[in-house]
Amino acid sequence: MRTHGKKYRAAAQKLDQTTAQPARQAIEAVKGAAFAKFDETVEVAVRLGVDPRHADQVVRGTVVLPAGTGKSVRVLVIAQGPKVAEAEQAGADFVGVEYVQRIKDGFLDFDVMIATPDLMGQVGQLGRVLGPRGLMPNPKAGTVTFDVGRAVREVKAGKIEFRVDKGGNVHAPIGKVSFAADALESNFAALMDQIVRSKPSASKGVYVRNVAISSSMGPGVTVDTTPYR
C-alpha cells in the first residue's frame, strides 16, 4: 500500500479534498500547501468521458498559455535555406539539417523539435529515437510547418501540447508555484477552454468528468467542473 511522507500528509491536512472548489480557490490552496524546496510545477489532471481506444475519441491539441510555463524551452528546428535564418531570428536554440545525423549519434539536448514538411522524410528516420520521448514533430501539434518563425515564438512563449492517455485522462502543466494566482488562473482557463473545444463529436454523456490541480510534490485539489458542462 502506498504511503506518503510527513510533509505531504501535513500539506494534505491543510486542504479540503472532499469538496469541489472554484478554480481560483483551488489554485490558491495548492500554492499555500506547496512544501518543496524547489519551485514546483502546478499541474492539472482532467478525467474525460471518452474511450481513447477508438480513434474518433482521441483528444489531442495545443494551447499557448498566456502567462507562459515558467520553463526555459530548448527548441531544435530542422530546416534549410531561408528557413534557417527565420528560425534563428525567432530564437531557436539549434537549427539545421545536420542535426538529423547528430540525433542518430546521440544528441538529445532539446525539448521541442520543429521541422519543415519537405524534410520530414529525413526526420521520419528518427521515429524510434524521438517517438518514445514524445519529441517527434507532428502537424496536429503545429511542429511540422513552413512557418517556423511563428512556431518557435509560440513554443518559447508557452505553447504546450496535451493528449488523452489510455485511461481517458489529460495531464498538463500550467506554470510554477511562484506564479501569481492570476497568472495560474489565466493559464488554467486557457487550457480548459481548449480541452472543451477539442471534444470529439463521438463523445457521449458528460465530457469533463473530474478536474484536479496539484503541485509536483503536493496533494491535489478537486475543481468544480460545472463551468465546463
C-alpha positions in Angstrom: 0.0 0.0 0.0 1.4 3.4 -0.9 2.3 5.7 1.9 3.1 9.4 1.8 5.8 11.3 3.6 5.3 13.6 6.6 5.4 16.8 4.6 2.8 15.5 2.1 0.5 14.4 4.9 0.9 17.8 6.6 0.1 19.6 3.3 -3.0 17.4 2.7 -4.4 18.3 6.1 -4.4 22.0 5.0 -6.6 21.2 2.0 -10.3 20.5 1.7 -10.1 17.4 -0.5 -13.8 16.5 -0.1 -15.4 19.4 -1.8 -15.0 20.6 -5.4 -13.8 24.2 -5.4 -13.8 27.1 -7.9 -10.6 27.2 -9.9 -9.2 30.3 -8.2 -9.8 28.9 -4.8 -8.2 25.6 -5.7 -5.1 27.3 -7.2 -4.6 29.4 -4.0 -4.9 26.3 -1.9 -2.3 24.5 -3.9 0.1 27.4 -3.7 -0.4 27.7 0.0 0.2 24.0 0.6 3.4 23.6 -1.6 6.3 22.5 0.6 9.2 21.5 -1.7 12.4 23.5 -1.6 12.3 24.0 -5.4 9.8 25.9 -7.5 7.2 23.2 -8.1 5.2 22.9 -11.3 1.5 23.4 -11.0 -0.3 20.6 -12.8 -3.8 19.9 -14.0 -5.4 16.5 -14.3 -8.6 16.1 -16.3 -10.7 12.9 -16.5 -12.7 12.9 -19.7 -15.7 10.9 -20.8 -14.0 9.4 -23.8 -12.7 6.0 -24.8 -9.2 6.5 -26.3 -9.3 3.0 -27.7 -11.4 4.5 -30.5 -9.6 6.8 -32.9 -12.6 9.1 -33.2 -12.5 9.8 -29.4 -8.8 10.7 -29.0 -8.4 14.1 -27.6 -5.3 16.0 -28.6 -4.4 19.6 -29.0 -2.1 22.5 -28.2 -2.6 25.8 -26.4 -0.4 28.8 -25.7 -0.5 29.6 -22.0 -1.0 33.4 -21.6 1.4 33.6 -18.7 3.9 31.1 -20.1 5.1 27.9 -18.4 7.9 29.2 -16.3 10.3 26.8 -18.0 13.1 27.6 -20.4 12.4 25.5 -23.6 15.2 24.4 -25.9 13.9 24.4 -29.5 15.5 22.5 -32.4 14.4 23.3 -35.9 15.2 21.0 -38.8 15.2 23.4 -41.8 17.3 24.5 -44.7 17.7 27.6 -46.9 16.0 30.8 -45.8 14.1 29.0 -43.1 17.4 28.6 -41.1 17.7 32.4 -40.7 14.0 32.7 -39.9 14.2 30.1 -37.1 17.4 31.7 -35.7 15.8 35.2 -35.6 12.7 33.7 -33.8 15.0 32.4 -31.1 15.6 28.7 -31.9 18.4 27.2 -29.9 19.5 24.7 -32.6 18.9 24.9 -36.4 20.0 22.9 -39.4 19.5 19.6 -41.3 22.8 18.3 -39.8 21.0 17.7 -36.6 19.3 14.7 -38.1 22.7 12.9 -38.1 23.6 14.3 -34.7 20.5 12.8 -33.2 21.4 9.5 -34.7 24.7 9.9 -33.0 23.0 10.5 -29.6 22.2 14.3 -29.4 19.0 14.8 -27.4 19.6 18.1 -25.6 16.4 19.8 -26.7 12.8 19.9 -25.5 10.8 20.5 -28.7 11.6 19.7 -32.4 10.1 21.7 -35.2 10.6 20.6 -38.8 9.6 21.8 -42.3 7.4 19.4 -44.3 10.0 19.0 -47.0 12.4 17.5 -44.5 10.1 15.1 -42.8 11.4 12.3 -44.9 14.7 12.6 -43.1 13.2 13.3 -39.7 11.0 10.2 -40.1 14.2 8.1 -39.8 14.4 9.2 -36.2 11.0 7.8 -35.2 12.4 5.1 -33.0 14.5 7.6 -31.0 12.1 10.5 -30.9 8.7 8.7 -30.7 9.1 7.2 -27.2 10.4 10.5 -25.8 7.5 12.5 -27.3 9.8 14.6 -29.4 8.6 13.6 -32.9 7.3 16.6 -34.8 3.6 16.4 -35.7 1.3 18.6 -37.9 -1.5 18.4 -35.3 0.8 19.9 -32.7 2.0 22.6 -35.1 5.6 21.4 -35.2 5.6 20.4 -38.8 5.3 23.7 -40.7 6.9 26.1 -43.1 6.1 28.9 -40.7 9.0 28.0 -38.5 9.3 31.6 -37.1 5.8 31.6 -35.7 6.2 28.0 -34.4 9.4 28.8 -32.5 7.9 32.0 -31.0 4.8 30.2 -29.8 6.8 27.4 -28.1 9.1 29.9 -26.4 6.0 31.9 -25.3 4.5 28.9 -23.5 2.8 26.7 -26.0 2.1 23.2 -24.7 0.7 20.0 -26.2 -1.8 17.8 -24.4 -3.1 14.4 -25.3 -5.5 12.0 -23.6 -3.8 8.8 -22.1 -5.1 5.3 -22.2 -7.2 5.9 -19.1 -9.0 8.9 -20.6 -7.0 11.4 -18.6 -5.2 14.6 -19.7 -2.3 15.8 -17.7 -0.7 19.3 -18.4 1.4 21.9 -16.6 0.0 25.4 -16.2 3.0 27.2 -14.6 5.0 27.3 -11.3 4.0 27.7 -7.7 5.9 31.0 -7.7 3.4 32.4 -10.3 0.8 34.8 -9.2 -2.6 33.3 -8.7 -3.9 35.5 -11.5 -1.3 34.1 -13.9 -2.1 30.5 -13.0 -5.8 31.1 -13.3 -5.5 32.6 -16.8 -3.3 29.6 -17.9 -5.8 27.2 -16.4 -8.7 28.9 -18.1 -6.9 28.7 -21.5 -6.1 25.0 -21.1 -9.7 24.1 -20.1 -11.1 26.2 -22.9 -9.0 24.3 -25.4 -9.8 20.9 -24.0 -13.5 21.7 -24.2 -13.1 22.9 -27.8 -11.3 19.6 -28.6 -14.3 17.5 -27.6 -14.8 14.7 -30.2 -18.2 14.5 -31.8 -18.3 10.8 -30.9 -18.1 11.5 -27.2 -21.4 11.0 -25.5 -22.6 11.9 -22.0 -20.5 14.0 -19.6 -17.3 15.1 -21.3 -15.4 16.8 -18.4 -15.9 14.4 -15.5 -13.3 15.4 -13.0 -10.6 18.1 -12.7 -7.8 18.4 -10.1 -5.0 20.8 -9.6 -1.8 20.0 -7.7 1.8 20.9 -7.3 4.6 18.5 -8.4 5.1 17.1 -4.9 1.8 18.0 -3.2 -1.7 16.6 -2.9 -4.5 17.5 -5.4 -7.5 19.8 -5.0 -10.7 18.9 -6.9 -12.1 21.7 -9.1 -15.8 22.3 -9.7 -16.5 21.2 -13.3 -19.8 23.0 -13.6 -18.4 25.7 -15.9 -17.2 23.1 -18.3 -20.5 21.3 -18.8 
